[in-house]
């Protein structure tokens, strides 16, 4: 497949809408237009053609319907024991050498593990990481500024921050992240298309986290893996599952967070008035971050669910064993929920966005992501008096990629010190 963005066209249903696997090639504005048209013309749940697997599939593209798929116990992920169900990524299932992890579980099995994880991936732990994260961010920003005017903010700053923070959380030494990063990113972006690729990548990640868990068991530290190993209820985790925790948090905690941060900075670099407004009104930042999380693209959604019985949803009946994919990004623009949904409104007082999911499978690292976003924005707003993109085409918003901008060259003036 070429490196050019994939564009799909809405077809007259019941021909299924073709979903794409390459998350890093989809242009957000095109997908928004397609799925918004589908919602208006055919309803909030429509048939879809998934790039991998067998069986009938649907996509939920309305806010209420996405919430229902994520919270209704009749839609489950635990049936994903093989690789035959309809899905976006080649390797979403549990088939050796893929490891079982909490994100592939449902019911009591998943709740018990999430309870232990929540105890240690807590707001207190996240707030305890703020000072160290701030120091890391300031250091990366120093390096970026040293690159001179027109430097690429994405590759020289944004991509470094979440990787450093999630590595600190998991206890991964800085000089070891390159061992598995490429494999993790290939998995997250859907670039794996063969069993040979999948096996090679997953075995590399598994091997690394097997060694890391063994090291933490022998010499515990202050990191999350050590805390889970030392938890009195931690007997529910075996070493394989602990390695799975590392893999899930690494992929979600690095790539998605980098995409969101990159998208926010991309917006501000193309919208100097917004930049100045936030610089002068820091009290608005918490609400501004939530609005950015609603609007900025960072992926189509979460794991495909399987119906355990016939379920009526969004005007259709999803049959038992059908797959259904809750597509988060268009749900955050549902005009039934949000007034003028395509407008970035820092004063918006409407239902919470679904960027981090909903229900029992909601992102466990959402507070960590929010902390990183806040610290990055504070650092950028403090350091720069002005901050603008080198290239500012009229259609800049339409050029935002699904997993965030790949490059962002900026010029700036520094605050006087």
N, C-alpha and C positions, 0 to 999 in steps of 0.2 A: 504494500500500500504506500502511496506517495505521502510526502509530508504536508501536502496541502489539506486544508480543512475539508472534512466530509460534510456534504450538504445533502439532506434528504428532503423529499417533497411529500406533502400531504396527499394521500390518494383517497378516492372515494371508498369509504368503508362499505361492506365488511372486509375489504382487503386490509390486512393488518398493517399498522404503521411500523416501518422498519427501524428498530433501535440500533444504535451503533456501539461497538465495543471500545473503540479508541477514544477514550475520554479526553485525551490531550489534543484531539484534532477537531472536536465538535465546536462550532461557533455558537456561543450562547444565544445571540440575538436571533439566529435562524431557528434554533430549537424552540425558543420562546414563541416565535411566530407560528411555527408548525403546531405546537401543542395547544396554544391559545385558540387557534382556528379549530382544531379538533374538539376542544371543550365547548366552544360556541356552537358548532354545527352538529356534534354527535354526543355530547355529554361528558361528564367527568371521569368515566371509565370506558376505555376503548380497547379493542383487540390490538395486539402488537406481535411483531415477529422479532424474536430474540436471536442474537447472532450465534448462540451456542445452545445445545440441548434439544430435547424433544418435548412435544406436548403443547397444548393450547396455552397461550399467555395473554395477559392483559396489562395495561398500564393505568394506574390511578393518577390523574392530573388535576384533580380538584382538591382544595384545602381539606374539607371535611372527609373526603374519601381517602386521602393519604393518611390522615390521622386514624381513620378506622382501620385501614390495613395494618398500620403500625401497632395498634392497640388491641385489635380483636383477636382473641385466642384461637379463633378458627383459622387464622392465617399464621402458618408456622414456618420456621426455618429448619427445624430439627429433622425433617425428612431428607435434607440434603446430604445423604450418606454416599451418594455416587455422583456421577457427572452427567446424568441423562436429563435432568429437569431443565426447563427453559431459563436462561440466565444471560447476563451481560458479559461476564468474564468467563474465560475458559476454565479457570481453576477456583471456582467458588465452593465446590463440594468437599466432602470428607472422604477421600480415597487416597490410600498411601501413594506417595509419601506425605500428603497433606495432613496436617495435624488438626485434631479436634481442639477447638477453643470456645470460650464462653459465647462468642458472637454467633456460633453455629448451633446453640442450644435454645431450648424453650422450657417453660414451666418451672417446676421446683428445681430442676437441675441447673438452669440458668440463673434463677433468682438467688440461689444459695451462693453461687460464685460472684455474682454482681454485688451481693451484700458485703462480702469480704473485700472485694475490690474497692467499693465505695468507701469503706472504712479507712482505707489507706490512700486512695486517690481522692482525698478530701479537700474541702476549701482551705482547711488549715495547712495542709501540705503545700497546696498551690500558693497560698499567700507567703508561706515560708520560703518559696523559691523566687519571690519577686526581686529581692536585692541582687541575688546572683544572676538572675535573668537580665536585670537592668544593666549590670556590669558587662555581661556578654554582648548585649545589644549596643551599648555605647562603644565597645571595642570594635565590633563589626562596622559601626557607623564611621568610626575614625578611619578604618581601612578603606571604606568606600570613598570618603571625602578625599583621601590621599590619592585616589585614582584620577582626580581632576574633573573639571566640567565635562558633561556628556558621558560620564561613566554609567554603566548599566546597573540600575538599582536592584533588579531581580537576581542576576547571577552573582553580583558582588556584595549583596547585603541580605535581601529577603530570604533566599534559599538557605542561608547559613543559620538564621535565627532558630526556626523550629527544630532543626536537626540537633543543634547544640542543646536546646532546652529539653527535648524528649530524651536525648542521650543522658543528660544529667539525671532525669527522673528515673530512668531504667538502670542507671549505673554502668552505661556503656562508655568505655574510655574513648576520648576524642579521636585518637589515632586508629580506632578500629571500625569507625562507621562506614568506611569505604568498602569493607568486606562484603556487606550485604545490601547497601543502599540501592544499587542499580537493580538488583533482583526485586526489592520491595517496591520500587517505583514502577517497574514493568508490570507487576501484579496489580497495583492500584489503578494504573491507567489503561489496563486491558490490552497491553501490547503482547501478551503471551497468547499464541494461537495454536500451539501443538503440544502434545503430551511430553515430547522430549524437552522442549523449552521449560514447560511447567515443572517437570521433575528436577531438572538441573537447578533452576532458580530456587524452588522451595527447599531442596536438600541443602543448598548453601545457607539459607536463612535458618533452617532447622539446626544444622551443625553448629552455627555460631551461638544460637540461644541455648542449645544443650550445654555447650562449654560455659556460657555465662552463668546459667543456673547452677552448675556444679561449682563454679568459683564462688558464687554468692553463698552457697550452702556451706562451703569450707571457711570462707572469710566474709561474713556479712558486713554490709556497709549501711549507709543512711538512705539507700535508694529504695524504689518501690518493689523490685524483685526480692530484695532482702526482707522487706517488711512483710510481704506475702508469705515467704518461707517461714518467718518467725511467728506468724499469727497462730494463736492457739486453735483457731478453727481452720487453719490452713491445710489440714489434712484432706480437705475436699479437693485440693489441687494435686495432681501428680506432676512430675517434672515435664512431661510432654505438654500438659495444659499451661504450665507456667511459661514455657517457651512460646506457646501460642499467644499468651497475653502480651509478651514482648513484641511479637510480630504484628498483632492487631494494633497496638498502641503506636508502634513505630510508623506503620503505613498511614494510619489515620492522623496521627499526631504530627507527622512531618509534611506530607504532600498536601493534604487538605488545608492545613493551617497556612502553609506557604502560599497556596493559591488564594486564600481569602485575604491575607495580608497584602500580597501583590496586587490583587484586584482593588483593594481600598486605596493603596498608594497610587495606583494607576489612575483612579478616579480623581484623587486630590491633585495629582500632577497636571491633569487636563482641566481642572476646575479651580483656578486660583481664588475665586470668591469663596468657595467652600473651605479652601485651605485657610484663608485669612479669618473666616468666621470661626472655625474651630480653634484656631490659634488664640483668638481673643475671647472665646467663650468655652473655657475648659469644662465648666459644669455640665455642658451639653454632651460631652464625650460618651458617657454610658449609653444614652439613648441613641446617639449617632452610631455607635458601634452596632447596636441591635438592628438599626435600619440598614446599615451596610451589610450585615449578615443576611438580612432578608433579600437584598437586591443583588449583591455581588455574586456572580456565578462561581461555583466550586465543585461541580459534579452533578450528575443527573439525579441521584437518589441513593437508596440503600439496597440491601440484599433483597432479591426476589423472594416472596413468600409463596407457600403452597396451601391451597384451601383443603381443609380436612373434611369439609362437607359443602353442600351447595350453599352459597351465601349471596343474598341480594344486596347489591351495593351500587350506588350511582345510577340506578335505572336499568341495570343488567344483572343477570345471574352468573356468578362465577362458579363453575361446576367443581365438584370434588376432584382434587388432584390437578386442577388448573394452576398455573403460576400467575402471580400478579405482582407487578413492580411498582412501589410507591415512588413517583417521580417528584422529588422535593422542590426543585427549582421552579417549575411552572405553578406549583401549589402556592408558592409565596407571592404570586402575582394574580391570584384568583380574585376577580373583581366582585365576587359575591361576598368576600371577606374584607378586602382592602379598597378604600376609595382612592381613585386615581393611582392604581398600583404601580405604574411605571415611573412615578415621580419619587425621587429621593427626598423624604420628608422627615427631618430630625424631630419634628413635633408630633409625629404620628402616635395616636393613642388607640391602637386596634390590636386584635389578637396576636400573640407571639408568633414569630416566624418558626418554620420547621427545619431550619438549616441543620440542627443537630439531631434531627429525628424526633421521635415521640414514643412514649410508652416504655415497655421493659427493655427495648433494644436501643434506646436513645444513647447518643455518644457519651461514654463515661468520662471523656476528657474535655468536656465542653468548658468547664471553668478554667482549665489550663489554657485552652485556646483563647478564651476571652482575656485572660491575664496577659498573654503574649501580645495580643492585638493592642491592648491598652498601653503596654510598656513601649511598644514600637511607635505608636502614634505620639505618645508623650515625648519620646526622644526626638522624633522628626520635627514635631511642632516647636520643641525647645531649641533645637539646633539651627533650624533654617528660618531666616526672615522671609524668604521667598523660595518657591520650589515648583518648577514647571517642567513639563515634558519637552524634549527637543522637537518632537514631531507632534503637532496638534491638528490633525485633520478634522474636518467638520463631522465626520461619522465615527469619531474615536470610540464612542460607547459600543458601536456595533462590532468593533474589532476585538472586544474582550473575548478571550478563549474560555472554553468551558472549565478548564482547570487553571484559570488565571493567566495573565500575560506572560509570555516567555521572555520578553525583554522590555525594559523601560529605561531609556536614556534620558537623564534629566540634567537641568542646569539649576543653579541655586545661588542665593546670597546667604552668608552666615550671619547669625546674630552676633552683635559685638559682645566680646567677653570682657 
